[in-house]
Amino acid sequence: MSAIYLSEIHHLDADAREQALQALHDYLTEQLGASVSRRDAELVFSGTGYSGTVLLDEETLHGELKLSLLMRPLKGTIMREIEAVLARYLEGE
């Protein structure tokens, strides 16, 4: 199993954090067909070939994405997509 680890500082207020978590929840379920559960500011998800967690606390985003052997060749592409989404939601781009 291959893994991607994330740790990013952000300056989002409580409303913006809630919107970002809801947008990620919706994307994971609607676009990727993942099973997602939420506890406060943490999302736990799994889908075909991947599983992970995202914690969006008051100052930092922490994430871990585990990829199956079949998804491992897509790690670079997945990383670029994650970076684009983080820039959009955490940096206001």
C-alpha positions as CSV (number, residue, x, y, z in Angstrom):
1,M,0.0,0.0,0.0
2,S,1.3,3.4,-1.0
3,A,0.4,6.5,1.1
4,I,0.2,10.3,0.6
5,Y,0.5,12.4,3.8
6,L,-0.6,16.0,3.9
7,S,0.0,18.8,6.5
8,E,-0.9,22.3,5.5
9,I,-1.3,25.5,7.5
10,H,-4.4,27.6,6.8
11,H,-6.2,30.7,7.9
12,L,-9.8,29.7,7.5
13,D,-12.5,30.8,9.9
14,A,-15.0,28.4,11.3
15,D,-17.5,29.0,8.5
16,A,-15.0,28.5,5.8
17,R,-13.7,25.3,7.4
18,E,-17.2,24.0,7.6
19,Q,-17.8,24.8,3.9
20,A,-14.5,23.2,2.9
21,L,-15.3,20.0,4.8
22,Q,-18.8,19.8,3.3
23,A,-17.5,20.4,-0.2
24,L,-14.9,17.6,0.3
25,H,-17.6,15.3,1.8
26,D,-19.9,16.0,-1.2
27,Y,-17.0,15.5,-3.7
28,L,-15.9,12.2,-2.2
29,T,-19.5,10.8,-2.1
30,E,-20.9,12.2,-5.4
31,Q,-17.9,12.2,-7.7
32,L,-15.8,9.4,-6.4
33,G,-18.5,7.1,-4.9
34,A,-16.7,6.9,-1.5
35,S,-18.2,5.9,1.8
36,V,-17.6,8.9,4.1
37,S,-18.2,9.4,7.8
38,R,-17.6,12.5,9.8
39,R,-16.7,13.2,13.4
40,D,-16.5,16.9,14.1
41,A,-13.7,18.3,11.9
42,E,-12.5,14.9,10.6
43,L,-13.6,12.9,7.5
44,V,-12.9,9.2,7.2
45,F,-13.5,7.8,3.8
46,S,-12.9,4.7,1.6
47,G,-13.6,3.8,-2.0
48,T,-12.3,1.4,-4.6
49,G,-8.6,1.4,-4.3
50,Y,-8.2,4.0,-1.6
51,S,-9.0,5.0,2.0
52,G,-8.0,7.9,4.2
53,T,-8.7,10.6,6.7
54,V,-8.8,14.4,6.6
55,L,-8.7,16.5,9.8
56,L,-9.3,20.3,9.4
57,D,-8.6,21.9,12.7
58,E,-8.4,25.6,13.5
59,E,-5.0,26.1,12.0
60,T,-3.9,23.0,10.1
61,L,-5.2,20.5,7.6
62,H,-3.8,16.9,8.2
63,G,-4.5,14.1,5.8
64,E,-3.6,10.6,4.9
65,L,-4.5,8.8,1.7
66,K,-3.7,5.1,1.3
67,L,-3.6,3.8,-2.2
68,S,-4.0,0.2,-3.2
69,L,-1.4,-1.5,-5.4
70,L,-3.6,-0.8,-8.5
71,M,-3.8,2.9,-7.7
72,R,-0.1,3.3,-7.0
73,P,0.8,4.3,-10.6
74,L,-1.6,7.2,-10.3
75,K,0.0,8.6,-7.2
76,G,1.6,11.6,-9.0
77,T,-1.7,12.5,-10.7
78,I,-3.6,12.2,-7.5
79,M,-1.0,14.4,-5.7
80,R,-1.4,17.1,-8.3
81,E,-5.2,17.1,-8.0
82,I,-4.9,17.3,-4.2
83,E,-2.5,20.2,-4.4
84,A,-4.9,22.1,-6.8
85,V,-7.8,21.5,-4.4
86,L,-5.8,22.7,-1.4
87,A,-4.8,25.8,-3.2
88,R,-8.4,26.5,-4.1
89,Y,-9.8,26.0,-0.6
90,L,-7.0,26.9,1.7
91,E,-5.3,29.7,-0.2
92,G,-8.3,31.3,-1.8
93,E,-7.1,30.7,-5.3
